[in-house]
């Protein structure tokens, strides 16, 4: 320390001219701004990691990461703006007219770029209210996908096909988030009108219990299968509805696996999963006989003798 003091005392500061001192101060301002940005951003990163480790949970870590990225961006922006103003003051540029003109220009830009201002305000409240986090699967502005990045300006989504969408925050009026706490895997299964509905529901319930006990899909399912019952009567099928309460983002995997297993279980039990078909009647009265289309395209009434129908099929 004494050596440093002697070195500073031995410098002849009178040799330093005004421009040289201004240049030195400008360099110091730039270095100080760079150091301040690095230190503050590192501090924000440390606080984010500490909060995430104490609170725990993937959702908390994602929210802390999203907010931390925005705070680091604002720190760099504010410190850089202050450094620029200090450098201009060292150069000899008066800041009062610049600040006044900046206010007028900012007002004009605000009127001319209302959508841009709305982007930032909407983005701030989206982050503040924790509506979207990095890694969530959401649907905004009629576009669904995985949130890769969110800023005060836009949300970047990647859909299932791999396409990347940049959505300005001003276009976001409704957020559908499919990644919070839990999800519901809703499954509709159609059976033929001639099948026993109670038997089909029993098979569906058994398949759900087998999946709940499965080593792979069991941890993804939070509760037992919930049978809603008959959802609707379609033209060719009785539609039965059920659902699983599952971990976030697992609803699609559980639904696909359940449909695969229910197809095999219905085949084993002899329960028909129908395909769309239409019955034609010969006539306009209610007592008209339905017609069947044979293999050669000919129409045959249902009351025709079996031998005749058999002969026609083999022709």
N, C-alpha and C positions, 0 to 999 in steps of 0.2 A: 504493500500500500504506500509506503514511503517513497518507493521508487517511482510509482505512478504519479504521486504528487509532485515529485521533483521534475518528472518529465513534463507535466502540464505547466509547472511554474517556469520551466526553461524555454517554453515556446514564446516567441516574439509575436504576440497577437497584433501588433501594430502593422505588421507586414501584410496582414490579410485585408484585402480591399472589400468594399461593400458588395460587389457582385459575387466575389468568392464566398463571403459569409452567407449570402442569400442562397447560393448553390448548395453550400454545406447544409443549411437549414432545410432546403427542399429534399435533399437526400435523406436527412434524418427523419423528416415527416413521412416520406415514402417507406423507409425501413420501419418506423414506429407503427405505421398503419398495417404493414404486412405482419409484423409481430403481433399486433393487437388482434387481427383477424385470426391468425393461427392459434393464439392462446384462447380466445373466446370460443372458437369453434371446438377446440379440444375440450374446453370446460363443459360446453353443451353436450358433447359426446359422452363425457364421463358421467354427467348427471343423468343422461338417458340410460346408460348401462346400469347405473346404480338403481334408478327407479324400476327398470325392467326386472332386475334381479330380486329386488325386495318384494314387489307385487306379484311377480311370476305370471305365467300364462302366455300363450302365443299371441292372444289378442292384445294384451298390454304391450308386449314387445313391438308388435306392428304399429300400434298407435304412437308409441314413443319414437319409433324410427321415422314415421311420417312427420310428426311435429318437429322432431330434431332437425330434419332436413330443411324444413321451412325456416326455422329459427336461424340456422347457419347461413342460409341464403340472405335473410334480412340483415344479419350481422355484417356480412361482406358488403352489402349494398350501403348500409348506413355509414360504416367506417370509411369506405371508399369515397362516398360523397363528402364527408368531413375532410378527408385528406385532400381532395381536389380543391375545396374552398380555401384551405390553408395554403396550398401551393399557389393558388391565384393571388392570395394576399401577399405572399412573399415576392411574387413577380411584380407587384405594384398595381394590380387590377383592383379597383374598388368593388367591394362586394355588395354595397347598398343598391346601386342601380341593377346589378345582376339579380339580386334577390327580388327586387320589385318587378323587374321584367319577367322573372321566373314565375312570380305569382300570377301575372296577367296571362302569360303563355300557358301556365298550368290550368287556369280557368277556361281558356279557349280550347285547350286540348281536352279538358274534361267534358265540355259540351260536344265537341266533335267526335270524341271516342267514348261515348257512353257505354257501349258494349264492353270495351276493355276495362273500364272502371267497374262495371257490373261483374266482370269475370273475377276481379280481385276481391270484391266484397263477398260474392257468393262463395269463392274458394276459402276465404277466411272462416265463414260460418260453417262450411262443410267440415273443415278441420277442427274448428272449435267444438262443434257439436258431435264430433266423432261419428259422422255418417259413413265415411269411406276410409278404409285403411289400405295400405299396400299389401297385396296378396289376397284381398277379398275378391269374390266373384259377385258382380253386381250387374244390374241393368239400368242404364241411364240414357235418356234421349233415344229410347227404342233400340239401343245397342247393348248387347250383353257380352261379358267377357271377364277375364282376369285383370285386376288392377295392377299394372306394372309400375306406375308412378303417378303421383298426385302433387300438384303445385297450386299456388294461388291463381295460376292462369288457366290450367287445363287438367284434364284427367286422361291418362293414357291407358287404353284397354287393348288386350289381345284376345280375339275371339277363338272359338274352337278350331276354325280353319287356319289359324296362325296369322290372320290379318290384324294389323295394328291400327287402332282408331284413336285420334286425338280429338277430344271433345271439350270445347270451351266451357268453362264453368257457368257462363251466363245461359247456356242452353239446358242446364240441369234444373228441372222443376220437381222431379220425383226421383227418388233413389230406391231401388229394390235391391236390398242386400241379402244374398243367400248364404252368408258365411258367419252368422252370429249365433252363438250359444248352441243351437241345434237346428236340424232341418227335418222335413217330413218327406219321405219317399212314398208318393201316392201311386198306387198301381190299380189299373182297371183291367179286368179279365172278362172276356166274353164267352158264354157257354150257349149251346143250342137250346131252343125252347123245349125240346123233348127231354132235357136232362133234369135230374133232381137238384134243385138249387141248394138245399140243405147239405146234400152230399158234396157238392162242389165247394161250398163254404168250409166244410170239415176238412177237405183236402188242402184248401188254401191255409187254414189255420195250422195244420200239421206241418206244411212246408215252412211256414213262418217260424214255428217252434224249432224245427231242424236248423234253420239259419241262425237263430238266436244261440243255439248250442254249438255252432260251428266255430272252430278255432280261429279262422281267418275273418269271417264276417261277424262273429259274435261281439267282439269289442267295438265294432262300428255301430251296432244297434243298441240304443239306450233303453228301449222298453219293448214289451211283447207286441206282437202284431195286433193292430186294431182293425177289426172287421166292421166296415160301415154297412154292408149289406147290398141290396139291389140298388144300383145307382140309377139305371134307366132301362127302358125296353126299346132297343133299336129294331131296325127292320128285320135283321137276321139273327140277333143274339140278345140274350139277357146279360147285361153288363153288371158285374160285381166289383165293388170297390173296397180296397183295404189300404192301410198305410203303416209305415214304420217310422218311429222317431229315432233319428240317427245323428251321428256326429256331423258337424258342418262339412259341407262339400262331399259327403259320402252318399248323398241321396241318389245320385245317378248310378253309382256302382252297385248299391244295394238293390235298386230297382231292376237293373239289367240281370243280376244274378237271380233275383226272385222270379223274373219272367222265364229265365232258362229252366229253373227247377220246376216251376208250375207247369210248364209245357210237358216235361218228362213225367210228372206226377199225374197229369190228366190223361196222358197216353196210357200209362200203366193201369189207371182206374177205369179206362174206357169212356171217359167224359169227352164229348166232342167240343172242340173249339171251332165254331162254324166259320164259313166264308160267306160273303154276301151272295144271296140268290134271290130270284124273283119267281113267284108262282103266277101263271097266266090262267085265266078262266075263260071257257068258251061260252060267251053270252054276257048279258048285262044283269041277270037276276042273281039273287043270292044262292039259288039252288043249282047254279051252273057247275059243271064238273071241271076240276083242274086238269090241265094238260101237261104231260111230261114230254120233254124233248129227248128222243132216242138218239142212239149213236150216229145214225145216218141223217139226223136233222129233222126226221119226221115227227109229227105231234101225235100222241096217243092218249085218249082219255083214261083216267085212273080206273074206271069201272070196266075196261076192256078185259076179256078173259086172259088169265095168266099165260095160257098156251099161246095166245095170239101175240101177247107182249113179248114172250120169249122168242117166238118165231121172228118177230120183227127185229129184235135185237141181234139175232144171229144172221140176218140177211146182209 
